[in-house]
């Protein structure tokens, strides 16, 4: 994998991490009940591709 591809993989991981963080912040501050649970679950599940992109950018 070229260094440029590794850079893009790390940028994607960083962007997904920011998006997950904003989603958790929104869920905790603005929502309640099942909507809060669903948004938190989506943000948590986003960590799977974040982890994959992180590992790809390190190898």
C-alpha positions in Angstrom: 0.0 0.0 0.0 1.4 3.4 -1.0 2.0 6.1 1.6 -0.7 8.2 -0.1 -3.3 5.4 0.4 -2.2 5.2 4.0 -2.7 8.9 4.4 -6.2 8.7 3.0 -7.1 5.8 5.2 -6.0 7.8 8.3 -8.0 10.8 7.1 -11.1 8.6 6.7 -10.5 7.2 10.2 -10.1 10.7 11.7 -13.2 11.9 9.9 -15.3 9.0 11.1 -14.0 9.5 14.7 -15.1 13.1 14.6 -18.5 12.1 13.2 -19.0 9.5 15.9 -18.0 12.0 18.6 -20.4 14.6 17.3 -23.2 11.9 17.1 -22.6 10.9 20.7 -22.6 14.5 21.9 -25.8 15.2 20.0 -27.4 12.0 21.4 -26.5 12.8 25.0 -27.5 16.5 24.9 -30.6 16.7 22.7 -32.3 13.3 22.7 -33.9 10.9 25.1 -35.3 7.4 25.1 -34.9 5.0 22.2 -33.6 7.7 19.9 -30.7 8.3 22.2 -30.0 4.5 22.3 -30.1 4.2 18.6 -27.8 7.2 17.9 -25.4 5.9 20.5 -25.4 2.4 19.0 -24.8 3.8 15.5 -21.8 5.9 16.9 -20.5 2.8 18.7 -20.8 0.7 15.5 -18.9 3.3 13.6 -15.8 2.3 15.6 -15.6 -1.0 13.6 -14.6 0.7 10.3 -12.6 3.3 12.3 -10.5 0.5 13.7 -10.1 -1.2 10.3 -9.0 2.1 8.7 -6.6 2.7 11.6 -5.0 -0.7 11.2 -4.7 -0.3 7.4 -3.0 3.1 7.9 -0.5 1.6 10.3 0.6 -1.3 8.1 
